[in-house]
Amino acid sequence: MNPYESGLTSVMTCTADMIESLPTTIESVLGQSHPHWELLVLDDGSTDGTWEYLKEIQDNRVRIFRFEKRQGLTAARNFLLARCRGEFLSIADADDCLASTKIERHAEILRSCARVGMVWGRSLIQKKNGEESDSWTLLPP
């Protein structure tokens, strides 16, 4: 029997003092067109109210974890990876905003071609020369 849930995408988000951008990341996962996902969020020793924010999320597809003392991104990702239940895996950094169809489109590609092991998409950036911008720039493929 497959230990991973078929069709489920596990989305991993590791955060450390990113309360300014983390809500946008989480809202972008909550707003996915594909409903079959789980979001695992690890607070890596934040001191900015991140843990309090995470405890307020009311969605049973979101599982939260916390390291009291910062352990770093590699330890955080390994911790979450061991707890993923999905057939597919996606990483959403704490300053990302996922397109609403990202999980759906990536799962379609992975299902349709057994030889494909990883899907990566083009990115939009909102900062230009280190400053905030109202416009988004599509990075080249």
Kinemage of the C-alpha trace (Angstrom):
@kinemage 1
@onewidth
@group {chain A} dominant
@subgroup {mainchain}
@vectorlist {calphas} color= white
{ca met a 1} P 0.000 0.000 0.000
{ca asn a 2} L 1.271 3.462 -0.905
{ca pro a 3} L 2.088 5.402 2.282
{ca tyr a 4} L 1.312 8.681 0.520
{ca glu a 5} L -2.195 9.931 -0.147
{ca ser a 6} L -2.907 9.796 -3.869
{ca gly a 7} L -3.559 13.150 -5.495
{ca leu a 8} L -2.736 15.169 -2.395
{ca thr a 9} L -0.145 17.920 -2.731
{ca ser a 10} L 1.827 18.747 0.386
{ca val a 11} L 2.886 22.387 0.505
{ca met a 12} L 5.759 23.177 2.871
{ca thr a 13} L 6.376 26.659 4.250
{ca cys a 14} L 9.210 27.440 6.641
{ca thr a 15} L 9.197 30.835 8.282
{ca ala a 16} L 11.368 32.832 10.659
{ca asp a 17} L 10.253 36.358 11.524
{ca met a 18} L 8.352 36.824 8.256
{ca ile a 19} L 5.010 38.052 9.649
{ca glu a 20} L 4.913 40.863 7.079
{ca ser a 21} L 4.681 38.499 4.095
{ca leu a 22} L 3.558 35.155 5.564
{ca pro a 23} L -0.201 35.938 5.518
{ca thr a 24} L -0.029 36.581 1.754
{ca thr a 25} L 1.714 33.239 1.243
{ca ile a 26} L -0.824 31.344 3.313
{ca glu a 27} L -3.791 33.104 1.683
{ca ser a 28} L -2.403 32.167 -1.737
{ca val a 29} L -2.379 28.491 -0.719
{ca leu a 30} L -5.854 28.715 0.809
{ca gly a 31} L -7.098 30.197 -2.480
{ca gln a 32} L -5.891 27.391 -4.743
{ca ser a 33} L -8.261 26.155 -7.469
{ca his a 34} L -7.276 22.559 -6.649
{ca pro a 35} L -8.801 21.689 -3.263
{ca his a 36} L -6.741 18.570 -2.505
{ca trp a 37} L -3.711 19.928 -0.650
{ca glu a 38} L -2.275 20.185 2.823
{ca leu a 39} L -0.140 23.057 4.074
{ca leu a 40} L 2.569 22.394 6.628
{ca val a 41} L 4.026 25.535 8.181
{ca leu a 42} L 6.986 25.548 10.519
{ca asp a 43} L 7.775 28.600 12.625
{ca asp a 44} L 11.529 28.482 13.131
{ca gly a 45} L 11.867 30.401 16.406
{ca ser a 46} L 10.132 33.624 15.318
{ca thr a 47} L 9.861 36.527 17.751
{ca asp a 48} L 7.564 38.746 15.656
{ca gly a 49} L 4.127 37.259 16.390
{ca thr a 50} L 4.279 34.583 13.701
{ca trp a 51} L 3.301 31.752 16.048
{ca glu a 52} L 0.313 33.679 17.385
{ca tyr a 53} L -0.831 34.353 13.797
{ca leu a 54} L -0.457 30.692 12.824
{ca lys a 55} L -2.513 29.499 15.805
{ca glu a 56} L -5.441 31.608 14.538
{ca ile a 57} L -5.719 29.805 11.169
{ca gln a 58} L -8.992 27.883 11.029
{ca asp a 59} L -8.525 25.360 8.220
{ca asn a 60} L -8.032 21.668 8.923
{ca arg a 61} L -5.774 21.342 5.862
{ca val a 62} L -3.197 23.552 7.590
{ca arg a 63} L -0.860 21.943 10.106
{ca ile a 64} L 1.479 24.133 12.114
{ca phe a 65} L 4.703 23.310 13.917
{ca arg a 66} L 7.208 25.332 15.884
{ca phe a 67} L 10.856 25.213 16.829
{ca glu a 68} L 11.280 27.222 20.038
{ca lys a 69} L 14.892 27.945 19.109
{ca arg a 70} L 15.918 28.695 15.520
{ca gln a 71} L 17.400 25.668 13.750
{ca gly a 72} L 17.658 26.944 10.181
{ca leu a 73} L 15.998 26.255 6.847
{ca thr a 74} L 17.509 22.815 6.222
{ca ala a 75} L 16.389 21.453 9.594
{ca ala a 76} L 12.963 23.027 9.141
{ca arg a 77} L 12.432 21.559 5.668
{ca asn a 78} L 13.634 18.118 6.739
{ca phe a 79} L 11.252 18.224 9.718
{ca leu a 80} L 8.288 19.088 7.476
{ca leu a 81} L 9.282 16.653 4.738
{ca ala a 82} L 9.077 13.794 7.243
{ca arg a 83} L 5.470 14.805 7.976
{ca cys a 84} L 4.161 15.300 4.432
{ca arg a 85} L 1.317 12.994 3.443
{ca gly a 86} L 0.984 14.012 -0.195
{ca glu a 87} L 1.818 12.286 -3.425
{ca phe a 88} L 3.264 15.583 -4.648
{ca leu a 89} L 5.367 18.203 -2.880
{ca ser a 90} L 5.467 21.953 -3.309
{ca ile a 91} L 7.574 24.524 -1.483
{ca ala a 92} L 6.107 27.945 -0.788
{ca asp a 93} L 8.622 30.230 0.862
{ca ala a 94} L 7.233 32.651 3.447
{ca asp a 95} L 7.497 35.543 0.988
{ca asp a 96} L 5.872 33.753 -1.984
{ca cys a 97} L 2.450 34.325 -3.488
{ca leu a 98} L 1.270 31.303 -5.466
{ca ala a 99} L -0.806 31.703 -8.601
{ca ser a 100} L -4.288 30.344 -7.869
{ca thr a 101} L -3.834 27.442 -10.303
{ca lys a 102} L -0.258 26.489 -9.373
{ca ile a 103} L -1.033 23.270 -7.483
{ca glu a 104} L -3.623 22.158 -10.039
{ca arg a 105} L -1.392 22.799 -13.066
{ca his a 106} L 1.690 21.214 -11.537
{ca ala a 107} L -0.252 18.096 -10.494
{ca glu a 108} L -1.685 17.782 -14.033
{ca ile a 109} L 1.797 17.886 -15.525
{ca leu a 110} L 3.215 15.370 -13.048
{ca arg a 111} L 0.310 12.984 -13.658
{ca ser a 112} L 0.355 13.248 -17.432
{ca cys a 113} L 4.026 12.405 -17.897
{ca ala a 114} L 5.516 9.714 -15.678
{ca arg a 115} L 9.041 10.696 -16.750
{ca val a 116} L 8.663 14.175 -15.253
{ca gly a 117} L 9.874 14.292 -11.675
{ca met a 118} L 9.812 18.018 -10.988
{ca val a 119} L 7.870 21.014 -12.254
{ca trp a 120} L 9.170 24.522 -11.906
{ca gly a 121} L 7.397 27.637 -13.057
{ca arg a 122} L 8.311 31.126 -14.117
{ca ser a 123} L 8.231 33.712 -11.358
{ca leu a 124} L 6.830 37.162 -10.936
{ca ile a 125} L 8.843 39.606 -8.867
{ca gln a 126} L 7.538 42.738 -7.219
{ca lys a 127} L 10.818 44.294 -6.151
{ca lys a 128} L 13.052 46.066 -8.593
{ca asn a 129} L 16.547 47.181 -7.583
{ca gly a 130} L 15.721 46.348 -3.961
{ca glu a 131} L 12.760 48.737 -3.772
{ca glu a 132} L 9.036 48.055 -3.594
{ca ser a 133} L 7.189 48.383 -6.863
{ca asp a 134} L 3.497 48.435 -7.787
{ca ser a 135} L 4.222 46.496 -10.951
{ca trp a 136} L 5.101 42.843 -11.357
{ca thr a 137} L 7.824 41.578 -13.648
{ca leu a 138} L 7.687 38.144 -15.235
{ca leu a 139} L 11.093 36.522 -15.135
{ca pro a 140} L 12.177 34.870 -18.382
{ca pro a 141} L 11.779 31.085 -18.660
